[in-house]
Amino acid sequence: MEKKELKFEILNELGIISESSKGWKKELTRISWNGEEPKYDIRTWDSEHKKMGKGITLTEKELRTLKLLIDEEIRILDEEI
């Protein structure tokens, strides 16, 4: 079975979530995979965005749902302080 080349275009670098001691950064980006509709992506990247780690890709609807879940969890955490 022939391995298909993965093509991607990072449209927006929305922010760095964390950085490892080896320089890899966990980032939130808006990205198009293989020319498809852009999605939101959380994964680790090397400094040149040529190598990547495993990640998660979200539609806009999923991103909005995740935000609601995170906001609720932060509200609960803030109440515990």
Wavefront OBJ file of the C-alpha trace (Angstrom):
o trace
v 0.000 0.000 0.000
v 1.432 3.333 -1.066
v 1.871 5.916 1.667
v 0.058 9.138 0.733
v 1.975 12.362 1.308
v 0.358 14.541 3.946
v 0.024 18.158 2.870
v -0.849 20.989 5.203
v -0.967 24.758 5.284
v -0.999 26.614 8.587
v -3.295 29.578 8.005
v -3.098 31.131 11.482
v -0.766 30.485 14.399
v -3.223 31.292 17.204
v -0.913 30.677 20.137
v 1.624 28.560 21.975
v 0.214 26.459 24.806
v 3.558 25.152 26.079
v 7.142 24.464 25.033
v 9.305 21.430 25.779
v 12.941 21.562 26.838
v 13.824 20.355 23.316
v 12.116 23.339 21.671
v 8.962 21.603 20.459
v 5.875 23.765 20.975
v 2.299 22.683 21.637
v 0.288 25.132 19.549
v -3.251 26.040 18.606
v -3.403 26.699 14.869
v -5.968 27.041 12.111
v -4.812 24.635 9.430
v -5.874 23.107 6.121
v -5.028 19.413 5.699
v -4.674 18.164 2.096
v -6.437 21.237 0.697
v -9.588 20.622 2.730
v -11.667 23.147 4.683
v -9.570 24.732 7.472
v -9.918 23.307 10.983
v -8.488 24.096 14.393
v -5.579 21.991 15.523
v -3.745 21.357 18.787
v -0.429 19.516 18.427
v 3.311 19.756 18.974
v 5.560 21.173 16.265
v 9.272 21.580 15.786
v 10.561 25.145 15.494
v 10.225 25.190 11.683
v 6.752 23.572 11.478
v 8.204 20.740 9.383
v 7.895 17.909 11.927
v 4.836 17.335 14.079
v 3.640 15.183 16.909
v 0.240 13.636 17.415
v -2.566 16.078 17.888
v -6.265 16.739 17.706
v -8.149 18.550 14.948
v -11.460 20.291 15.616
v -14.205 21.831 13.505
v -15.417 25.303 14.464
v -18.424 23.748 16.210
v -16.176 21.380 18.198
v -13.862 24.290 19.119
v -16.842 26.277 20.430
v -18.073 23.270 22.434
v -14.585 22.742 23.884
v -14.472 26.410 24.920
v -17.759 26.031 26.815
v -16.453 22.924 28.587
v -13.187 24.645 29.496
v -14.986 27.777 30.719
v -17.162 25.641 32.991
v -14.166 23.730 34.371
v -12.299 26.991 35.055
v -15.376 28.330 36.860
v -15.372 25.218 39.079
v -11.628 25.508 39.711
v -11.992 29.186 40.621
v -14.691 28.317 43.169
v -12.284 25.892 44.876
v -9.744 28.659 45.579
l 1 2 3 4 5 6 7 8 9 10 11 12 13 14 15 16 17 18 19 20 21 22 23 24 25 26 27 28 29 30 31 32 33 34 35 36 37 38 39 40 41 42 43 44 45 46 47 48 49 50 51 52 53 54 55 56 57 58 59 60 61 62 63 64 65 66 67 68 69 70 71 72 73 74 75 76 77 78 79 80 81
